[in-house]
Amino acid sequence: MKRLVIVLAGSMLLFALSCSKKSEDNVNNPDPPGGPGIPGCDTANRQYAAHVVPILTANCYGCHGASSNAGSGGIVLEGYNNLRPKAVSGTLIGVITHAAGFPAMPKGGAKLSDCNINVIRSWINNGAQNN
């Protein structure tokens, strides 16, 4: 009986250690912006075309693209000149972080990964440049 308790306790400990937020992020976003195979979430020197646009293409342009009309509420994010005002006003971060007072986006979907949010936040905090 004592052996069974030890085995069960050890199994539960191993299970608990294998479930971490880092593991969850890697499953949801195995290749964070920065390129395939780069471990972790690099938020340094994030650029509009190389890092922000791919996130928006994958998660936002379906409803908020230049040619999309379905459910967009008239909000177009495709194109730097459309996105920048929403970025610098705080609206973009508000909606993607599901902050109070902002409609949670993507609508009806899960919040973007912490890595993707931090990449967008880094780009904004560095001047939201068209680079």
N, CA, C and O atoms as CSV, one atom per row, in Angstrom:
chain,resi,resn,atom,element,x,y,z
A,1,MET,N,N,0.819,-1.187,0.000
A,1,MET,CA,C,0.000,0.000,0.000
A,1,MET,C,C,0.873,1.266,0.000
A,1,MET,O,O,0.596,2.236,-0.706
A,2,LYS,N,N,1.936,1.221,0.816
A,2,LYS,CA,C,2.834,2.366,0.891
A,2,LYS,C,C,3.496,2.622,-0.461
A,2,LYS,O,O,3.676,3.773,-0.856
A,3,ARG,N,N,3.856,1.561,-1.164
A,3,ARG,CA,C,4.482,1.681,-2.477
A,3,ARG,C,C,3.513,2.333,-3.475
A,3,ARG,O,O,3.929,3.174,-4.271
A,4,LEU,N,N,2.243,1.959,-3.441
A,4,LEU,CA,C,1.229,2.519,-4.328
A,4,LEU,C,C,1.084,4.022,-4.094
A,4,LEU,O,O,0.983,4.788,-5.051
A,5,VAL,N,N,1.073,4.443,-2.849
A,5,VAL,CA,C,0.952,5.860,-2.511
A,5,VAL,C,C,2.156,6.640,-3.062
A,5,VAL,O,O,1.999,7.733,-3.605
A,6,ILE,N,N,3.343,6.071,-2.918
A,6,ILE,CA,C,4.550,6.731,-3.416
A,6,ILE,C,C,4.510,6.850,-4.936
A,6,ILE,O,O,4.851,7.897,-5.487
A,7,VAL,N,N,4.094,5.779,-5.616
A,7,VAL,CA,C,4.006,5.807,-7.079
A,7,VAL,C,C,2.979,6.840,-7.533
A,7,VAL,O,O,3.245,7.607,-8.458
A,8,LEU,N,N,1.817,6.873,-6.899
A,8,LEU,CA,C,0.781,7.845,-7.275
A,8,LEU,C,C,1.246,9.275,-7.018
A,8,LEU,O,O,1.028,10.157,-7.848
A,9,ALA,N,N,1.884,9.507,-5.874
A,9,ALA,CA,C,2.367,10.855,-5.562
A,9,ALA,C,C,3.427,11.285,-6.568
A,9,ALA,O,O,3.417,12.432,-7.016
A,10,GLY,N,N,4.336,10.394,-6.930
A,10,GLY,CA,C,5.363,10.712,-7.916
A,10,GLY,C,C,4.766,11.002,-9.281
A,10,GLY,O,O,5.201,11.922,-9.972
A,11,SER,N,N,3.771,10.219,-9.668
A,11,SER,CA,C,3.112,10.435,-10.962
A,11,SER,C,C,2.414,11.783,-11.000
A,11,SER,O,O,2.493,12.497,-12.000
A,12,MET,N,N,1.735,12.133,-9.926
A,12,MET,CA,C,1.041,13.421,-9.875
A,12,MET,C,C,2.039,14.579,-9.935
A,12,MET,O,O,1.780,15.595,-10.581
A,13,LEU,N,N,3.178,14.423,-9.261
A,13,LEU,CA,C,4.204,15.458,-9.291
A,13,LEU,C,C,4.760,15.645,-10.705
A,13,LEU,O,O,4.915,16.776,-11.165
A,14,LEU,N,N,5.058,14.553,-11.386
A,14,LEU,CA,C,5.558,14.643,-12.766
A,14,LEU,C,C,4.532,15.283,-13.687
A,14,LEU,O,O,4.886,16.095,-14.542
A,15,PHE,N,N,3.274,14.927,-13.521
A,15,PHE,CA,C,2.210,15.513,-14.340
A,15,PHE,C,C,2.129,17.016,-14.110
A,15,PHE,O,O,2.045,17.792,-15.062
A,16,ALA,N,N,2.155,17.424,-12.846
A,16,ALA,CA,C,2.064,18.851,-12.518
A,16,ALA,C,C,3.242,19.628,-13.086
A,16,ALA,O,O,3.070,20.746,-13.572
A,17,LEU,N,N,4.427,19.052,-13.031
A,17,LEU,CA,C,5.603,19.740,-13.556
A,17,LEU,C,C,5.601,19.848,-15.072
A,17,LEU,O,O,6.184,20.781,-15.624
A,18,SER,N,N,4.955,18.909,-15.752
A,18,SER,CA,C,4.938,18.938,-17.211
A,18,SER,C,C,3.945,19.938,-17.762
A,18,SER,O,O,4.030,20.296,-18.937
A,19,CYS,N,N,3.014,20.397,-16.958
A,19,CYS,CA,C,2.001,21.359,-17.396
A,19,CYS,C,C,2.402,22.741,-16.930
A,19,CYS,O,O,2.235,23.088,-15.761
A,20,SER,N,N,2.924,23.518,-17.839
A,20,SER,CA,C,3.331,24.872,-17.485
A,20,SER,C,C,2.841,25.833,-18.549
A,20,SER,O,O,2.504,25.421,-19.659
A,21,LYS,N,N,2.802,27.091,-18.219
A,21,LYS,CA,C,2.403,28.120,-19.167
A,21,LYS,C,C,3.347,28.130,-20.364
A,21,LYS,O,O,2.909,28.327,-21.498
A,22,LYS,N,N,4.640,27.918,-20.122
A,22,LYS,CA,C,5.615,27.908,-21.210
A,22,LYS,C,C,5.294,26.782,-22.183
A,22,LYS,O,O,5.379,26.972,-23.397
A,23,SER,N,N,4.926,25.613,-21.670
A,23,SER,CA,C,4.568,24.501,-22.540
A,23,SER,C,C,3.330,24.837,-23.348
A,23,SER,O,O,3.254,24.512,-24.533
A,24,GLU,N,N,2.351,25.492,-22.715
A,24,GLU,CA,C,1.122,25.860,-23.407
A,24,GLU,C,C,1.407,26.840,-24.534
A,24,GLU,O,O,0.864,26.698,-25.630
A,25,ASP,N,N,2.252,27.833,-24.277
A,25,ASP,CA,C,2.587,28.813,-25.316
A,25,ASP,C,C,3.275,28.138,-26.489
A,25,ASP,O,O,3.019,28.497,-27.639
A,26,ASN,N,N,4.150,27.158,-26.224
A,26,ASN,CA,C,4.853,26.490,-27.303
A,26,ASN,C,C,3.918,25.648,-28.149
A,26,ASN,O,O,4.153,25.492,-29.348
A,27,VAL,N,N,2.861,25.101,-27.558
A,27,VAL,CA,C,1.891,24.322,-28.325
A,27,VAL,C,C,1.070,25.251,-29.212
A,27,VAL,O,O,0.842,24.960,-30.386
A,28,ASN,N,N,0.622,26.384,-28.636
A,28,ASN,CA,C,-0.212,27.319,-29.388
A,28,ASN,C,C,0.579,28.139,-30.385
A,28,ASN,O,O,0.020,28.612,-31.374
A,29,ASN,N,N,1.852,28.314,-30.148
A,29,ASN,CA,C,2.667,29.164,-30.997
A,29,ASN,C,C,4.076,28.575,-31.077
A,29,ASN,O,O,5.019,29.152,-30.534
A,30,PRO,N,N,4.227,27.420,-31.757
A,30,PRO,CA,C,5.517,26.749,-31.752
A,30,PRO,C,C,6.635,27.547,-32.399
A,30,PRO,O,O,7.796,27.382,-32.025
A,31,ASP,N,N,6.327,28.390,-33.340
A,31,ASP,CA,C,7.338,29.225,-33.997
A,31,ASP,C,C,6.941,30.679,-33.825
A,31,ASP,O,O,6.308,31.260,-34.706
A,32,PRO,N,N,7.311,31.274,-32.687
A,32,PRO,CA,C,6.916,32.653,-32.453
A,32,PRO,C,C,7.498,33.582,-33.506
A,32,PRO,O,O,8.461,33.226,-34.184
A,33,PRO,N,N,6.913,34.782,-33.649
A,33,PRO,CA,C,7.438,35.723,-34.614
A,33,PRO,C,C,8.932,35.891,-34.414
A,33,PRO,O,O,9.416,35.978,-33.285
A,34,GLY,N,N,9.634,35.935,-35.486
A,34,GLY,CA,C,11.078,35.951,-35.450
A,34,GLY,C,C,11.600,34.824,-36.313
A,34,GLY,O,O,12.745,34.856,-36.765
A,35,GLY,N,N,10.761,33.826,-36.544
A,35,GLY,CA,C,11.120,32.764,-37.460
A,35,GLY,C,C,11.021,31.386,-36.865
A,35,GLY,O,O,11.044,31.223,-35.645
A,36,PRO,N,N,10.911,30.395,-37.719
A,36,PRO,CA,C,10.825,29.022,-37.261
A,36,PRO,C,C,12.059,28.614,-36.474
A,36,PRO,O,O,13.186,28.956,-36.830
A,37,GLY,N,N,11.825,27.884,-35.408
A,37,GLY,CA,C,12.906,27.319,-34.637
A,37,GLY,C,C,13.549,28.250,-33.619
A,37,GLY,O,O,14.443,27.826,-32.887
A,38,ILE,N,N,13.122,29.501,-33.552
A,38,ILE,CA,C,13.703,30.415,-32.570
A,38,ILE,C,C,12.967,30.201,-31.253
A,38,ILE,O,O,11.763,30.442,-31.174
A,39,PRO,N,N,13.672,29.753,-30.221
A,39,PRO,CA,C,13.002,29.488,-28.948
A,39,PRO,C,C,12.602,30.773,-28.242
A,39,PRO,O,O,13.220,31.820,-28.432
A,40,GLY,N,N,11.569,30.678,-27.432
A,40,GLY,CA,C,11.115,31.824,-26.657
A,40,GLY,C,C,10.370,32.824,-27.506
A,40,GLY,O,O,9.994,32.546,-28.645
A,41,CYS,N,N,10.170,33.968,-26.944
A,41,CYS,CA,C,9.430,35.011,-27.647
A,41,CYS,C,C,10.282,36.264,-27.734
A,41,CYS,O,O,10.415,37.002,-26.757
A,42,ASP,N,N,10.845,36.498,-28.875
A,42,ASP,CA,C,11.702,37.653,-29.093
A,42,ASP,C,C,10.838,38.862,-29.410
A,42,ASP,O,O,10.118,38.867,-30.409
A,43,THR,N,N,10.904,39.877,-28.574
A,43,THR,CA,C,10.132,41.096,-28.830
A,43,THR,C,C,11.029,42.287,-29.141
A,43,THR,O,O,10.544,43.411,-29.275
A,44,ALA,N,N,12.312,42.053,-29.255
A,44,ALA,CA,C,13.231,43.157,-29.550
A,44,ALA,C,C,13.187,43.499,-31.039
A,44,ALA,O,O,13.167,42.615,-31.895
A,45,ASN,N,N,13.173,44.790,-31.324
A,45,ASN,CA,C,13.242,45.284,-32.711
A,45,ASN,C,C,12.161,44.702,-33.612
A,45,ASN,O,O,12.444,44.334,-34.752
A,46,ARG,N,N,10.951,44.613,-33.130
A,46,ARG,CA,C,9.850,44.090,-33.947
A,46,ARG,C,C,9.461,45.122,-34.980
A,46,ARG,O,O,9.381,46.314,-34.685
A,47,GLN,N,N,9.220,44.658,-36.191
A,47,GLN,CA,C,8.920,45.545,-37.306
A,47,GLN,C,C,7.530,45.247,-37.861
A,47,GLN,O,O,7.023,44.129,-37.767
A,48,TYR,N,N,6.942,46.275,-38.436
A,48,TYR,CA,C,5.584,46.176,-38.969
A,48,TYR,C,C,5.461,45.059,-40.009
A,48,TYR,O,O,4.678,44.128,-39.820
A,49,ALA,N,N,6.213,45.140,-41.087
A,49,ALA,CA,C,6.046,44.186,-42.197
A,49,ALA,C,C,6.475,42.774,-41.815
A,49,ALA,O,O,5.794,41.810,-42.165
A,50,ALA,N,N,7.568,42.640,-41.119
A,50,ALA,CA,C,8.127,41.317,-40.838
A,50,ALA,C,C,7.457,40.608,-39.673
A,50,ALA,O,O,7.391,39.379,-39.668
A,51,HIS,N,N,6.957,41.341,-38.686
A,51,HIS,CA,C,6.480,40.703,-37.471
A,51,HIS,C,C,5.016,40.968,-37.148
A,51,HIS,O,O,4.315,40.058,-36.705
A,52,VAL,N,N,4.540,42.184,-37.357
A,52,VAL,CA,C,3.162,42.534,-37.006
A,52,VAL,C,C,2.183,42.059,-38.074
A,52,VAL,O,O,1.153,41.469,-37.748
A,53,VAL,N,N,2.486,42.305,-39.328
A,53,VAL,CA,C,1.572,41.911,-40.408
A,53,VAL,C,C,1.261,40.407,-40.393
A,53,VAL,O,O,0.098,40.043,-40.565
A,54,PRO,N,N,2.247,39.515,-40.196
A,54,PRO,CA,C,1.896,38.086,-40.154
A,54,PRO,C,C,0.916,37.729,-39.033
A,54,PRO,O,O,0.061,36.862,-39.213
A,55,ILE,N,N,1.033,38.386,-37.886
A,55,ILE,CA,C,0.094,38.139,-36.788
A,55,ILE,C,C,-1.300,38.607,-37.181
A,55,ILE,O,O,-2.286,37.902,-36.967
A,56,LEU,N,N,-1.375,39.799,-37.756
A,56,LEU,CA,C,-2.669,40.345,-38.171
A,56,LEU,C,C,-3.279,39.532,-39.304
A,56,LEU,O,O,-4.490,39.313,-39.331
A,57,THR,N,N,-2.457,39.089,-40.227
A,57,THR,CA,C,-2.950,38.268,-41.340
A,57,THR,C,C,-3.580,36.986,-40.812
A,57,THR,O,O,-4.650,36.584,-41.268
A,58,ALA,N,N,-2.929,36.355,-39.869
A,58,ALA,CA,C,-3.412,35.083,-39.327
A,58,ALA,C,C,-4.627,35.239,-38.421
A,58,ALA,O,O,-5.427,34.312,-38.299
A,59,ASN,N,N,-4.777,36.403,-37.781
A,59,ASN,CA,C,-5.804,36.522,-36.747
A,59,ASN,C,C,-6.857,37.604,-36.969
A,59,ASN,O,O,-7.917,37.553,-36.344
A,60,CYS,N,N,-6.601,38.577,-37.833
A,60,CYS,CA,C,-7.476,39.747,-37.906
A,60,CYS,C,C,-8.055,40.039,-39.288
A,60,CYS,O,O,-9.207,40.454,-39.410
A,61,TYR,N,N,-7.250,39.819,-40.326
A,61,TYR,CA,C,-7.659,40.246,-41.656
A,61,TYR,C,C,-8.872,39.498,-42.194
A,61,TYR,O,O,-9.517,39.976,-43.127
A,62,GLY,N,N,-9.196,38.348,-41.638
A,62,GLY,CA,C,-10.397,37.636,-42.077
A,62,GLY,C,C,-11.639,38.498,-41.948
A,62,GLY,O,O,-12.533,38.438,-42.792
A,63,CYS,N,N,-11.697,39.298,-40.897
A,63,CYS,CA,C,-12.828,40.211,-40.685
A,63,CYS,C,C,-12.448,41.669,-40.920
A,63,CYS,O,O,-13.299,42.479,-41.288
A,64,HIS,N,N,-11.180,42.008,-40.709
A,64,HIS,CA,C,-10.755,43.402,-40.769
A,64,HIS,C,C,-9.737,43.674,-41.871
A,64,HIS,O,O,-8.916,44.584,-41.758
A,65,GLY,N,N,-9.796,42.874,-42.943
A,65,GLY,CA,C,-8.931,43.090,-44.093
A,65,GLY,C,C,-9.525,44.125,-45.019
A,65,GLY,O,O,-10.686,44.506,-44.866
A,66,ALA,N,N,-8.752,44.577,-45.965
A,66,ALA,CA,C,-9.198,45.616,-46.892
A,66,ALA,C,C,-10.387,45.163,-47.729
A,66,ALA,O,O,-11.236,45.977,-48.093
A,67,SER,N,N,-10.454,43.874,-48.034
A,67,SER,CA,C,-11.549,43.390,-48.887
A,67,SER,C,C,-12.634,42.677,-48.091
A,67,SER,O,O,-13.536,42.087,-48.684
A,68,SER,N,N,-12.570,42.716,-46.771
A,68,SER,CA,C,-13.539,42.010,-45.933
A,68,SER,C,C,-14.646,42.946,-45.477
A,68,SER,O,O,-14.392,44.083,-45.080
A,69,ASN,N,N,-15.860,42.461,-45.536
A,69,ASN,CA,C,-17.005,43.228,-45.047
A,69,ASN,C,C,-17.717,42.513,-43.913
A,69,ASN,O,O,-18.478,43.132,-43.170
A,70,ALA,N,N,-17.477,41.212,-43.773
A,70,ALA,CA,C,-18.228,40.396,-42.823
A,70,ALA,C,C,-17.816,40.683,-41.387
A,70,ALA,O,O,-16.684,40.395,-40.997
A,71,GLY,N,N,-18.709,41.241,-40.609
A,71,GLY,CA,C,-18.512,41.407,-39.186
A,71,GLY,C,C,-17.428,42.373,-38.767
A,71,GLY,O,O,-17.014,42.359,-37.608
A,72,SER,N,N,-16.958,43.204,-39.664
A,72,SER,CA,C,-15.829,44.064,-39.328
A,72,SER,C,C,-16.235,45.338,-38.602
A,72,SER,O,O,-15.383,46.015,-38.026
A,73,GLY,N,N,-17.506,45.675,-38.620
A,73,GLY,CA,C,-17.935,46.926,-38.002
A,73,GLY,C,C,-17.306,48.139,-38.652
A,73,GLY,O,O,-17.224,49.206,-38.044
A,74,GLY,N,N,-16.859,47.977,-39.894
A,74,GLY,CA,C,-16.233,49.080,-40.609
A,74,GLY,C,C,-14.789,49.323,-40.220
A,74,GLY,O,O,-14.186,50.293,-40.679
A,75,ILE,N,N,-14.223,48.470,-39.387
A,75,ILE,CA,C,-12.830,48.618,-38.955
A,75,ILE,C,C,-11.922,47.847,-39.905
A,75,ILE,O,O,-12.044,46.629,-40.031
A,76,VAL,N,N,-11.022,48.546,-40.565
A,76,VAL,CA,C,-10.059,47.919,-41.465
A,76,VAL,C,C,-8.669,48.071,-40.842
A,76,VAL,O,O,-8.224,49.183,-40.556
A,77,LEU,N,N,-7.996,46.946,-40.636
A,77,LEU,CA,C,-6.654,46.956,-40.057
A,77,LEU,C,C,-5.571,46.725,-41.087
A,77,LEU,O,O,-4.395,46.976,-40.824
A,78,GLU,N,N,-5.956,46.251,-42.255
A,78,GLU,CA,C,-4.972,45.954,-43.288
A,78,GLU,C,C,-4.426,47.254,-43.857
A,78,GLU,O,O,-5.180,48.156,-44.224
A,79,GLY,N,N,-3.129,47.333,-43.921
A,79,GLY,CA,C,-2.461,48.538,-44.422
A,79,GLY,C,C,-2.005,49.405,-43.261
A,79,GLY,O,O,-2.763,49.664,-42.326
A,80,TYR,N,N,-0.776,49.843,-43.331
A,80,TYR,CA,C,-0.171,50.630,-42.258
A,80,TYR,C,C,-1.006,51.858,-41.900
A,80,TYR,O,O,-1.212,52.137,-40.718
A,81,ASN,N,N,-1.486,52.593,-42.899
A,81,ASN,CA,C,-2.240,53.827,-42.629
A,81,ASN,C,C,-3.568,53.556,-41.940
A,81,ASN,O,O,-4.091,54.434,-41.253
A,82,ASN,N,N,-4.123,52.367,-42.106
A,82,ASN,CA,C,-5.345,51.999,-41.394
A,82,ASN,C,C,-5.043,51.555,-39.959
A,82,ASN,O,O,-5.812,51.837,-39.040
A,83,LEU,N,N,-3.931,50.867,-39.781
A,83,LEU,CA,C,-3.601,50.292,-38.474
A,83,LEU,C,C,-3.011,51.305,-37.497
A,83,LEU,O,O,-3.360,51.295,-36.316
A,84,ARG,N,N,-2.132,52.171,-37.965
A,84,ARG,CA,C,-1.384,53.055,-37.065
A,84,ARG,C,C,-2.268,53.856,-36.116
A,84,ARG,O,O,-1.957,53.900,-34.925
A,85,PRO,N,N,-3.345,54.488,-36.564
A,85,PRO,CA,C,-4.164,55.261,-35.615
A,85,PRO,C,C,-4.732,54.395,-34.481
A,85,PRO,O,O,-4.843,54.859,-33.346
A,86,LYS,N,N,-5.084,53.160,-34.780
A,86,LYS,CA,C,-5.614,52.263,-33.751
A,86,LYS,C,C,-4.508,51.796,-32.813
A,86,LYS,O,O,-4.746,51.540,-31.633
A,87,ALA,N,N,-3.302,51.691,-33.350
A,87,ALA,CA,C,-2.163,51.277,-32.536
A,87,ALA,C,C,-1.757,52.368,-31.555
A,87,ALA,O,O,-1.604,52.103,-30.363
A,88,VAL,N,N,-1.582,53.591,-32.043
A,88,VAL,CA,C,-1.087,54.662,-31.176
A,88,VAL,C,C,-2.151,55.173,-30.204
A,88,VAL,O,O,-1.812,55.767,-29.180
A,89,SER,N,N,-3.416,54.954,-30.505
A,89,SER,CA,C,-4.478,55.395,-29.593
A,89,SER,C,C,-4.695,54.433,-28.430
A,89,SER,O,O,-5.371,54.770,-27.458
A,90,GLY,N,N,-4.120,53.233,-28.529
A,90,GLY,CA,C,-4.322,52.228,-27.483
A,90,GLY,C,C,-5.454,51.267,-27.778
A,90,GLY,O,O,-5.647,50.288,-27.056
A,91,THR,N,N,-6.200,51.536,-28.827
A,91,THR,CA,C,-7.340,50.684,-29.169
A,91,THR,C,C,-6.896,49.276,-29.546
A,91,THR,O,O,-7.501,48.302,-29.099
A,92,LEU,N,N,-5.862,49.153,-30.350
A,92,LEU,CA,C,-5.418,47.830,-30.789
A,92,LEU,C,C,-5.032,46.965,-29.601
A,92,LEU,O,O,-5.481,45.824,-29.503
A,93,ILE,N,N,-4.210,47.481,-28.699
A,93,ILE,CA,C,-3.812,46.707,-27.520
A,93,ILE,C,C,-5.031,46.417,-26.651
A,93,ILE,O,O,-5.150,45.317,-26.111
A,94,GLY,N,N,-5.918,47.362,-26.509
A,94,GLY,CA,C,-7.130,47.149,-25.702
A,94,GLY,C,C,-7.968,45.981,-26.193
A,94,GLY,O,O,-8.426,45.160,-25.398
A,95,VAL,N,N,-8.169,45.909,-27.502
A,95,VAL,CA,C,-9.027,44.835,-28.022
A,95,VAL,C,C,-8.331,43.483,-28.023
A,95,VAL,O,O,-8.981,42.468,-27.773
A,96,ILE,N,N,-7.029,43.434,-28.298
A,96,ILE,CA,C,-6.363,42.127,-28.362
A,96,ILE,C,C,-6.011,41.575,-26.981
A,96,ILE,O,O,-5.782,40.375,-26.834
A,97,THR,N,N,-5.965,42.452,-25.961
A,97,THR,CA,C,-5.725,41.971,-24.604
A,97,THR,C,C,-7.026,41.717,-23.857
A,97,THR,O,O,-7.016,41.270,-22.710
A,98,HIS,N,N,-8.146,42.006,-24.514
A,98,HIS,CA,C,-9.475,41.855,-23.913
A,98,HIS,C,C,-9.610,42.743,-22.672
A,98,HIS,O,O,-10.201,42.337,-21.671
A,99,ALA,N,N,-9.060,43.949,-22.747
A,99,ALA,CA,C,-9.116,44.899,-21.637
A,99,ALA,C,C,-10.544,45.411,-21.446
A,99,ALA,O,O,-11.332,45.482,-22.389
A,100,ALA,N,N,-10.848,45.762,-20.213
A,100,ALA,CA,C,-12.176,46.296,-19.887
A,100,ALA,C,C,-12.443,47.548,-20.725
A,100,ALA,O,O,-11.569,48.398,-20.896
A,101,GLY,N,N,-13.654,47.638,-21.236
A,101,GLY,CA,C,-14.046,48.795,-22.039
A,101,GLY,C,C,-13.781,48.652,-23.525
A,101,GLY,O,O,-14.131,49.539,-24.303
A,102,PHE,N,N,-13.169,47.549,-23.930
A,102,PHE,CA,C,-12.879,47.294,-25.339
A,102,PHE,C,C,-13.561,45.995,-25.753
A,102,PHE,O,O,-13.652,45.063,-24.954
A,103,PRO,N,N,-14.044,45.923,-27.000
A,103,PRO,CA,C,-14.593,44.648,-27.472
A,103,PRO,C,C,-13.458,43.629,-27.629
A,103,PRO,O,O,-12.430,43.929,-28.236
A,104,ALA,N,N,-13.645,42.448,-27.091
A,104,ALA,CA,C,-12.611,41.411,-27.157
A,104,ALA,C,C,-12.456,40.902,-28.589
A,104,ALA,O,O,-13.429,40.502,-29.228
A,105,MET,N,N,-11.230,40.924,-29.076
A,105,MET,CA,C,-10.929,40.449,-30.422
A,105,MET,C,C,-9.815,39.417,-30.355
A,105,MET,O,O,-8.944,39.511,-29.491
A,106,PRO,N,N,-9.825,38.445,-31.238
A,106,PRO,CA,C,-10.809,38.228,-32.291
A,106,PRO,C,C,-12.174,37.866,-31.715
A,106,PRO,O,O,-12.281,37.121,-30.741
A,107,LYS,N,N,-13.208,38.407,-32.340
A,107,LYS,CA,C,-14.579,38.221,-31.868
A,107,LYS,C,C,-14.925,36.737,-31.858
A,107,LYS,O,O,-14.778,36.040,-32.862
A,108,GLY,N,N,-15.385,36.276,-30.709
A,108,GLY,CA,C,-15.782,34.881,-30.571
A,108,GLY,C,C,-14.617,33.919,-30.522
A,108,GLY,O,O,-14.824,32.706,-30.483
A,109,GLY,N,N,-13.394,34.430,-30.524
A,109,GLY,CA,C,-12.215,33.568,-30.517
A,109,GLY,C,C,-11.377,33.790,-29.275
A,109,GLY,O,O,-11.633,34.689,-28.474
A,110,ALA,N,N,-10.379,32.953,-29.141
A,110,ALA,CA,C,-9.456,33.068,-28.012
A,110,ALA,C,C,-8.558,34.279,-28.196
A,110,ALA,O,O,-8.285,34.713,-29.315
A,111,LYS,N,N,-8.114,34.805,-27.085
A,111,LYS,CA,C,-7.176,35.917,-27.100
A,111,LYS,C,C,-5.884,35.464,-27.787
A,111,LYS,O,O,-5.508,34.295,-27.696
A,112,LEU,N,N,-5.218,36.374,-28.461
A,112,LEU,CA,C,-3.935,36.064,-29.072
A,112,LEU,C,C,-2.967,35.570,-27.999
A,112,LEU,O,O,-3.144,35.861,-26.816
A,113,SER,N,N,-1.955,34.830,-28.410
A,113,SER,CA,C,-0.952,34.353,-27.458
A,113,SER,C,C,-0.245,35.548,-26.816
A,113,SER,O,O,-0.168,36.626,-27.405
A,114,ASP,N,N,0.263,35.344,-25.619
A,114,ASP,CA,C,1.014,36.397,-24.943
A,114,ASP,C,C,2.184,36.861,-25.795
A,114,ASP,O,O,2.507,38.048,-25.825
A,115,CYS,N,N,2.814,35.927,-26.482
A,115,CYS,CA,C,3.941,36.284,-27.343
A,115,CYS,C,C,3.490,37.245,-28.444
A,115,CYS,O,O,4.119,38.281,-28.657
A,116,ASN,N,N,2.412,36.910,-29.139
A,116,ASN,CA,C,1.939,37.773,-30.228
A,116,ASN,C,C,1.524,39.143,-29.708
A,116,ASN,O,O,1.806,40.160,-30.342
A,117,ILE,N,N,0.861,39.175,-28.564
A,117,ILE,CA,C,0.471,40.461,-27.966
A,117,ILE,C,C,1.718,41.276,-27.639
A,117,ILE,O,O,1.762,42.478,-27.901
A,118,ASN,N,N,2.722,40.630,-27.071
A,118,ASN,CA,C,3.943,41.350,-26.704
A,118,ASN,C,C,4.730,41.820,-27.915
A,118,ASN,O,O,5.387,42.859,-27.853
A,119,VAL,N,N,4.679,41.083,-29.012
A,119,VAL,CA,C,5.326,41.527,-30.252
A,119,VAL,C,C,4.652,42.806,-30.750
A,119,VAL,O,O,5.331,43.768,-31.108
A,120,ILE,N,N,3.330,42.815,-30.771
A,120,ILE,CA,C,2.587,44.008,-31.212
A,120,ILE,C,C,2.842,45.171,-30.255
A,120,ILE,O,O,3.070,46.299,-30.691
A,121,ARG,N,N,2.802,44.895,-28.958
A,121,ARG,CA,C,3.054,45.930,-27.952
A,121,ARG,C,C,4.460,46.524,-28.126
A,121,ARG,O,O,4.635,47.739,-28.031
A,122,SER,N,N,5.445,45.683,-28.376
A,122,SER,CA,C,6.817,46.155,-28.578
A,122,SER,C,C,6.903,47.070,-29.791
A,122,SER,O,O,7.536,48.125,-29.737
A,123,TRP,N,N,6.267,46.665,-30.883
A,123,TRP,CA,C,6.263,47.490,-32.101
A,123,TRP,C,C,5.644,48.854,-31.815
A,123,TRP,O,O,6.171,49.882,-32.241
A,124,ILE,N,N,4.525,48.860,-31.094
A,124,ILE,CA,C,3.856,50.134,-30.754
A,124,ILE,C,C,4.748,50.976,-29.855
A,124,ILE,O,O,4.939,52.167,-30.099
A,125,ASN,N,N,5.297,50.350,-28.809
A,125,ASN,CA,C,6.131,51.085,-27.852
A,125,ASN,C,C,7.400,51.655,-28.500
A,125,ASN,O,O,8.002,52.586,-27.965
A,126,ASN,N,N,7.795,51.117,-29.612
A,126,ASN,CA,C,8.967,51.625,-30.331
A,126,ASN,C,C,8.589,52.566,-31.461
A,126,ASN,O,O,9.371,52.772,-32.389
A,127,GLY,N,N,7.405,53.133,-31.387
A,127,GLY,CA,C,7.007,54.173,-32.319
A,127,GLY,C,C,6.058,53.756,-33.423
A,127,GLY,O,O,5.694,54.580,-34.262
A,128,ALA,N,N,5.642,52.481,-33.445
A,128,ALA,CA,C,4.695,51.991,-34.456
A,128,ALA,C,C,5.116,52.444,-35.853
A,128,ALA,O,O,4.325,53.004,-36.612
A,129,GLN,N,N,6.370,52.187,-36.163
A,129,GLN,CA,C,6.924,52.647,-37.439
A,129,GLN,C,C,6.503,51.762,-38.609
A,129,GLN,O,O,6.198,50.583,-38.434
A,130,ASN,N,N,6.490,52.350,-39.799
A,130,ASN,CA,C,6.193,51.612,-41.029
A,130,ASN,C,C,7.513,51.051,-41.551
A,130,ASN,O,O,8.117,51.585,-42.481
A,131,ASN,N,N,7.937,49.961,-40.923
A,131,ASN,CA,C,9.231,49.368,-41.294
A,131,ASN,C,C,9.093,47.895,-41.620
A,131,ASN,O,O,10.082,47.241,-41.951
